[in-house]
């Protein structure tokens, strides 16, 4: 039987085995702290979007969102 894969918890850097119930985190606390960083904007995806079709779609959604409010910001 091969040894289970081990990684470091992304939050506290403690060693975690792939068989642990909270993998890849060492605990539910570290999982929630990580989620909080994503929710608060602490983590960002830094690479720009290069897919022209996706960029067009995102720009279209942005323009539609702006046009659905009047000058006072009311819908």
KOLMARTI-73452 format. One record per residue (C-alpha): chain; z, x, y; residue in three letters; residue number from 1. Coordinates in steps of 0.001 Angstrom, whole numbers. Example, Ala and Ser with C-alpha at 12.3 -4.5 7.8 and 13.67 -1.06 7.14 Angstrom:
KOLMARTI-73452
[marnu A; [7800; 12300; -4500]; ALA; 1]
[marnu A; [7140; 13670; -1060]; SER; 2]
//
This chain:
KOLMARTI-73452
[marnu A; [0; 0; 0]; UNK; 1]
[marnu A; [-1034; 1567; 3353]; UNK; 2]
[marnu A; [1442; 1932; 6181]; UNK; 3]
[marnu A; [1256; -854; 8788]; UNK; 4]
[marnu A; [-459; 9; 12067]; UNK; 5]
[marnu A; [1935; 975; 14859]; UNK; 6]
[marnu A; [1386; 761; 18610]; UNK; 7]
[marnu A; [3508; 1063; 21701]; UNK; 8]
[marnu A; [4747; -2115; 23389]; UNK; 9]
[marnu A; [2633; -2459; 26564]; UNK; 10]
[marnu A; [5725; -3398; 28582]; UNK; 11]
[marnu A; [8500; -1016; 27497]; UNK; 12]
[marnu A; [6550; 1527; 25388]; UNK; 13]
[marnu A; [8793; 1011; 22306]; UNK; 14]
[marnu A; [7035; 1553; 18937]; UNK; 15]
[marnu A; [5950; -1755; 17380]; UNK; 16]
[marnu A; [4545; -2275; 13891]; UNK; 17]
[marnu A; [1597; -4624; 13326]; UNK; 18]
[marnu A; [3805; -6602; 10946]; UNK; 19]
[marnu A; [6402; -7373; 13636]; UNK; 20]
[marnu A; [6449; -11052; 14704]; UNK; 21]
[marnu A; [5948; -10302; 18418]; UNK; 22]
[marnu A; [3171; -7715; 17912]; UNK; 23]
[marnu A; [1780; -6137; 20080]; UNK; 24]
[marnu A; [5009; -6598; 22040]; UNK; 25]
[marnu A; [8429; -5563; 20757]; UNK; 26]
[marnu A; [10094; -8826; 21816]; UNK; 27]
[marnu A; [9495; -12209; 23388]; UNK; 28]
[marnu A; [11066; -10855; 26602]; UNK; 29]
[marnu A; [8397; -8137; 26901]; UNK; 30]
[marnu A; [5679; -10721; 26174]; UNK; 31]
[marnu A; [6948; -12965; 29003]; UNK; 32]
[marnu A; [7265; -10037; 31424]; UNK; 33]
[marnu A; [3648; -9105; 30688]; UNK; 34]
[marnu A; [2488; -12695; 31229]; UNK; 35]
[marnu A; [4379; -12748; 34537]; UNK; 36]
[marnu A; [2514; -9655; 35729]; UNK; 37]
[marnu A; [-825; -11334; 34971]; UNK; 38]
[marnu A; [257; -14571; 36671]; UNK; 39]
[marnu A; [1504; -12812; 39819]; UNK; 40]
[marnu A; [-1617; -10680; 40177]; UNK; 41]
[marnu A; [133; -7488; 39095]; UNK; 42]
[marnu A; [-2731; -6815; 36709]; UNK; 43]
[marnu A; [-6350; -7040; 37775]; UNK; 44]
[marnu A; [-9638; -6441; 36043]; UNK; 45]
[marnu A; [-11109; -3649; 38105]; UNK; 46]
[marnu A; [-14679; -3438; 36855]; UNK; 47]
[marnu A; [-17176; -5504; 38861]; UNK; 48]
[marnu A; [-19320; -8208; 37294]; UNK; 49]
[marnu A; [-22848; -6877; 36754]; UNK; 50]
[marnu A; [-24416; -9890; 35019]; UNK; 51]
[marnu A; [-26757; -11441; 37647]; UNK; 52]
[marnu A; [-26695; -14882; 35984]; UNK; 53]
[marnu A; [-22893; -14930; 35996]; UNK; 54]
[marnu A; [-22796; -13778; 39639]; UNK; 55]
[marnu A; [-25161; -16616; 40640]; UNK; 56]
[marnu A; [-22998; -19125; 38767]; UNK; 57]
[marnu A; [-19789; -17859; 40400]; UNK; 58]
[marnu A; [-21362; -17944; 43874]; UNK; 59]
[marnu A; [-22558; -21502; 43244]; UNK; 60]
[marnu A; [-19055; -22583; 42245]; UNK; 61]
[marnu A; [-17591; -20911; 45319]; UNK; 62]
[marnu A; [-20062; -22645; 47671]; UNK; 63]
[marnu A; [-19436; -26037; 46058]; UNK; 64]
[marnu A; [-15684; -25574; 46480]; UNK; 65]
[marnu A; [-16073; -24800; 50196]; UNK; 66]
[marnu A; [-18398; -27730; 50850]; UNK; 67]
[marnu A; [-16000; -30242; 49273]; UNK; 68]
[marnu A; [-13493; -29812; 52151]; UNK; 69]
[marnu A; [-14006; -30831; 55778]; UNK; 70]
[marnu A; [-13195; -28717; 58836]; UNK; 71]
[marnu A; [-9489; -29735; 58688]; UNK; 72]
[marnu A; [-9259; -28631; 55057]; UNK; 73]
[marnu A; [-9001; -32227; 53837]; UNK; 74]
[marnu A; [-11099; -33538; 50970]; UNK; 75]
//
